[in-house]
Amino acid sequence: MDLPLRSDHQAAVAKGLLIQVNPDGSPFVSEGSSPQESLEPASTQESPKKPNKASSKADWVAWAVHQGAEQAEAESLTLAALIERYHGAE
């Protein structure tokens, strides 16, 4: 994949669902790191907390992206639609 990652791919990396590998598929190990460190998600950014129904649209967009939505798609939804679609997501 090209860098920077798409928002859905970045969300998958943050969840540990995607990891960097070498072209042959073996685990990627950068200089100065152990193999275990390379298997950990690259993102040091905290995952957003699930917003409550009174939260801002920006909070709901961030939550939707964290749940795998594309940024542009999430931003195009109304606050009510975001709440309806993602309120039950953990």
C-alpha positions as CSV (number, residue, x, y, z in Angstrom):
1,M,0.0,0.0,0.0
2,D,1.1,3.5,-0.6
3,L,1.7,6.0,2.2
4,P,-0.1,7.8,3.7
5,L,-2.6,5.1,4.4
6,R,-6.3,5.6,3.7
7,S,-8.3,6.2,6.8
8,D,-9.9,2.8,6.8
9,H,-6.5,1.1,6.5
10,Q,-5.1,3.4,9.2
11,A,-8.0,2.3,11.4
12,A,-7.2,-1.3,10.7
13,V,-3.5,-0.7,11.6
14,A,-4.6,1.0,14.9
15,K,-6.7,-2.0,15.7
16,G,-3.8,-4.3,14.9
17,L,-5.7,-5.9,12.0
18,L,-3.0,-4.8,9.5
19,I,0.8,-5.1,10.0
20,Q,3.7,-4.2,7.9
21,V,5.5,-7.1,6.2
22,N,8.4,-7.6,3.8
23,P,7.7,-8.2,0.1
24,D,8.0,-12.0,0.8
25,G,5.4,-11.8,3.5
26,S,7.7,-12.3,6.4
27,P,7.3,-9.9,9.4
28,F,8.9,-6.5,8.9
29,V,11.6,-5.6,11.4
30,S,13.1,-2.1,11.2
31,E,16.6,-1.4,12.4
32,G,16.8,-1.1,16.2
33,S,13.5,-2.8,16.9
34,S,12.6,-6.3,18.0
35,P,10.2,-8.5,15.9
36,Q,7.5,-8.1,18.6
37,E,7.7,-4.3,18.4
38,S,7.2,-4.5,14.6
39,L,4.0,-6.5,15.2
40,E,2.5,-3.8,17.3
41,P,0.3,-1.2,15.7
42,A,2.3,1.7,14.2
43,S,-0.2,4.3,15.4
44,T,0.6,5.8,18.8
45,Q,-2.6,7.9,18.5
46,E,-5.2,7.0,21.1
47,S,-8.4,5.4,19.8
48,P,-11.4,7.7,20.1
49,K,-13.9,6.9,22.9
50,K,-17.4,6.0,21.9
51,P,-19.3,9.4,21.9
52,N,-22.6,9.8,23.6
53,K,-25.7,11.1,21.8
54,A,-25.0,14.6,22.9
55,S,-21.4,14.6,21.4
56,S,-20.4,16.8,18.4
57,K,-20.6,15.6,14.8
58,A,-16.8,15.7,14.7
59,D,-16.7,13.2,17.6
60,W,-19.1,11.0,15.7
61,V,-17.1,11.2,12.5
62,A,-14.0,10.2,14.3
63,W,-15.8,7.3,15.9
64,A,-17.2,6.2,12.5
65,V,-13.7,6.3,10.9
66,H,-12.4,4.3,13.9
67,Q,-15.1,1.8,13.1
68,G,-13.9,1.5,9.5
69,A,-15.9,4.1,7.6
70,E,-14.2,6.3,5.0
71,Q,-13.6,9.8,6.3
72,A,-15.4,11.5,3.4
73,E,-18.4,9.1,3.8
74,A,-18.6,9.8,7.5
75,E,-18.4,13.5,7.0
76,S,-21.2,13.4,4.4
77,L,-23.6,11.8,6.9
78,T,-25.8,13.9,9.1
79,L,-25.2,13.8,12.9
80,A,-28.5,11.9,13.3
81,A,-27.4,9.3,10.6
82,L,-24.0,8.9,12.3
83,I,-25.7,8.3,15.7
84,E,-28.2,5.8,14.1
85,R,-25.5,3.9,12.3
86,Y,-22.7,3.9,14.9
87,H,-24.3,4.2,18.3
88,G,-24.4,0.5,18.8
89,A,-20.8,-0.1,17.6
90,E,-18.2,-1.0,20.2
